[in-house]
Amino acid sequence: MSAIPRLVAWYVFAVGSIGALHPFFGLALDRSGTPDVAKTLLFAIFPAAFLLAGPLWGWVADRTGKPALVLRLASILTALGALGMALAPDWRWMLLPAAMLALCRAPLLALVDVLTVRTLDDRAESYGRLRLWGSVAFVVAVWWMGRLVDAHPRAPMIGGAVLLGGAALVALTLPAPPNDALATKPDFRTLMRHPVLLPLSVIGLLHGLTTSVYDYLFSIHVDRIGLEPWVTSYGFVSGVGVEVVAMAFAPFLLRRFGAVPLMIAAVCSGPPRWLITALWPEAIPQIAAQALHGIGFGCWWIGSISLLAERAPEGMRNSAQAVFMAACYGVGPLVAMLMAAVVLPRYDSPTLFLINAAIAAVASVGAVRYFRRF
């Protein structure tokens, strides 16, 4: 059996699990009476794990030359952590399995993205057409959880566990990438001085910060401005719907515009999106603004994966991808959660999204100034 259907299946399960768990995780905790401080702690576990564990797992994959083995081990442990979260009676019992899930899930997307690009080889620009099936699964999971979470507050944890179990089973069947047996000696000092990776990671940190406020807290924002949970569902659906279109046309977009303009467009989509989210507390504007997520995430992902595949140091692709993701989805979200912990108890959620708009404006200036050098 070709590796392509198995890679597609992995994206469906793994990215679908993110849609099942994260958009409504905060609301599920709210419904169960979890204190705000405890919610922030649980949220912070995930980006902290990306920061700490992602680069370490990537280094191990490159150093041993066994990324497929690392992927399988991390996938099984991730599924066990998700199962523990689903079975936990309250937030106190979630802390340990959530940490296990987060620490072991940290390298998965990076490892599979590298595997996908290397499997496609000279068709690497078609990466988006495989990855879009994960986005479709994300939409379906978000829509379904939006229907369930009010009546069944534990549904996000249970859905996430089921899908991550499926991802683990598929991971056991994925092939090793080319030259899997060739161990390398990654040098992180050389990697961090890389002329592309460093500015890409810095702008990615700011961009990831703003999108993480949305990922983790949009459902709470919708609830606190007096709207129903279906607004959250349709907000995510509108954004990921545009994202799916962007990924479907990834080969055309990369040939027509190139990776760098796509990333600049992604970052610059942030300020108007967050201003509308903060200042227009009605259902239709909230949903419509999130359509910009399709650019902010879809074009960012397509462009960055393409750029790293082309420019990452030979023998350090897993490490480079993991460091980039640690900046975007480790440091960025961790700062976002700390910011939320300071802002939400003192101000309302629209204030948080106004701060998001200001940070996105700084990131936009940086992207226009520095990305054009690549």
TAJO-V88046 format. One record per run of one state. SS is the DSSP state (A for helix, B for strand, O for the rest). FROM is the first residue (numbers start at 0). TO is the last residue. If there is no record, write none. Layout:
# TAJO-V88046
ss=[SS,SS]
from=[FROM,FROM]
to=[TO,TO]
This chain:
# TAJO-V88046
ss=[O,A,O,A,O,A,O,A,O,A,O,A,O,A,O,A,O,A,O,A,O,A,O,A,O,A,O,A,O,A,O]
from=[0,2,31,35,64,66,87,90,105,107,148,154,171,187,192,196,224,228,248,249,256,258,268,269,279,282,311,316,343,348,373]
to=[1,30,34,63,65,86,89,104,106,147,153,170,186,191,195,223,227,247,248,255,257,267,268,278,281,310,315,342,347,372,373]
